[in-house]
Amino acid sequence: MLARNPETITSLIAWLETMPNEQEYTYADYRHCMAAQYCAFAGLQYGQNREGCVDFRHQMELIGRGEPRNFGAALKRAREMVV
């Protein structure tokens, strides 16, 4: 379940936990990369930073850019950011 503020790592982790671990995504695909898929799910506009959310957007990009590029690995990287 998403937290009240979808622009948090905690909300991203909650979403990643619902995704198939082995499902791959293409980082360079602006419409189907991990970040774009999360933004579509959360009702956020991908590619637009709102005031106060720049840090989250940057973290989300770092999580999505890492390899391997599947949702299970992205979940692991996201969890490592909150430890």
Backbone torsions as a table, in degrees:
resi	resn	phi	psi	omega
1	MET	NA	136.9	179.8
2	LEU	-73.9	144.6	172.7
3	ALA	-70.3	170.8	180.0
4	ARG	-60.6	-33.2	178.5
5	ASN	-104.0	108.7	-178.3
6	PRO	-71.3	-11.2	-178.3
7	GLU	-96.5	55.1	175.8
8	THR	-135.9	155.0	176.7
9	ILE	-62.8	-35.6	178.7
10	THR	-59.3	-42.7	177.5
11	SER	-67.7	-40.0	177.1
12	LEU	-61.3	-44.0	178.8
13	ILE	-60.6	-44.9	179.6
14	ALA	-58.0	-40.7	178.3
15	TRP	-68.7	-45.4	-179.8
16	LEU	-59.5	-32.4	178.8
17	GLU	-65.1	-19.8	179.3
18	THR	-91.6	-9.0	-175.8
19	MET	-91.1	149.6	177.5
20	PRO	-63.5	125.2	-175.1
21	ASN	-54.0	-42.7	-174.3
22	GLU	-86.2	-6.0	-178.5
23	GLN	-68.2	125.6	-179.3
24	GLU	-89.8	157.3	173.4
25	TYR	-135.5	159.1	179.6
26	THR	-102.9	116.2	-176.7
27	TYR	-60.0	-38.2	-175.3
28	ALA	-79.7	-2.4	179.9
29	ASP	-90.5	102.5	-173.1
30	TYR	-58.2	-26.0	-178.1
31	ARG	-95.7	-20.6	-173.9
32	HIS	-127.7	10.6	175.6
33	CYS	-68.3	168.9	-178.3
34	MET	-56.9	-46.3	-177.6
35	ALA	-63.5	-41.9	179.4
36	ALA	-66.0	-39.1	178.6
37	GLN	-65.6	-41.9	178.3
38	TYR	-64.5	-45.5	-179.3
39	CYS	-60.4	-41.2	177.9
40	ALA	-61.4	-43.4	179.3
41	PHE	-63.9	-42.2	-174.2
42	ALA	-85.3	-3.6	-179.5
43	GLY	76.8	26.8	179.0
44	LEU	-102.5	153.5	175.4
45	GLN	-88.4	117.3	179.9
46	TYR	-72.0	136.2	177.5
47	GLY	92.8	-1.9	178.2
48	GLN	-118.5	120.1	177.5
49	ASN	-88.9	129.4	173.7
50	ARG	-95.0	154.5	179.1
51	GLU	-54.7	131.8	179.2
52	GLY	86.3	-5.1	-176.4
53	CYS	-113.7	5.5	-177.0
54	VAL	-61.9	-41.7	-179.6
55	ASP	-60.9	-44.6	178.9
56	PHE	-62.2	-46.0	-178.6
57	ARG	-61.1	-39.0	178.4
58	HIS	-66.0	-45.4	178.3
59	GLN	-60.9	-42.4	-180.0
60	MET	-61.4	-41.2	178.3
61	GLU	-65.3	-40.6	178.1
62	LEU	-62.7	-40.7	178.8
63	ILE	-63.9	-45.8	-178.3
64	GLY	-71.4	-29.1	-176.7
65	ARG	-76.6	-27.2	-177.4
66	GLY	-61.7	165.8	179.2
67	GLU	-121.4	149.4	-0.1
68	PRO	-70.5	159.1	-175.8
69	ARG	-101.0	72.3	170.9
70	ASN	-135.7	164.9	-172.4
71	PHE	-68.2	-32.0	177.5
72	GLY	-64.2	-43.5	178.8
73	ALA	-68.4	-38.2	177.7
74	ALA	-64.1	-38.8	177.2
75	LEU	-61.6	-43.7	178.7
76	LYS	-61.4	-44.6	179.9
77	ARG	-64.6	-39.2	179.1
78	ALA	-64.9	-43.9	179.7
79	ARG	-62.5	-36.5	179.4
80	GLU	-65.0	-26.5	179.9
81	MET	-73.1	-23.1	-177.4
82	VAL	-98.2	-2.5	-179.9
83	VAL	-79.5	NA	NA
